[in-house]
């Protein structure tokens, strides 16, 4: 088993150990130890990560419920402008008292290490295609300049020649003409 190393994300839980029903709430502000995420948006190293925690003792271990708040920096996936996006994510995980394959995490030396959980929650909350605003028009495909307004991509309505006669009938019906177009 690997040696336990205390980090800023490590919380002491000795006062909750083997006391089912006991709980404690705690808030932490921690600087991101390294960049969280890859690609065009990530939480940079040193960015503040705010944790609002509830630690609860259960029969099998310590249940950690957390709300994580931080800010991701990157660039818009359409126009490449710099963006800043606030992230709020929640997670809940049980840290087992004993090593058991049924649990992913365990209590080490009366401590729980939240770093892998925070990292996973934040990275999974990052958008695949971040945008500066929902209606961002992106870049002009010819000049590469940022577009202020969306391109007009409306297509002229083309009528299939096979249906041209039908469209004439519907047009005459819209005009109030009830004749079928046949001579009597």
Secondary structure by P-SEA (a helix, b strand, c coil): cccccccccccccccccccccccccbbbbbcccccccccccccccccbbbbbbbbbbcccbbbbbbbbbbbbbbbbcccccbbbbbbbbbbbbbbbcccccccccccccccccaaaaaaaaaaaacccccccccccccccccccccccccccccccccccccaaaaaaaaaaaaaccccccccc
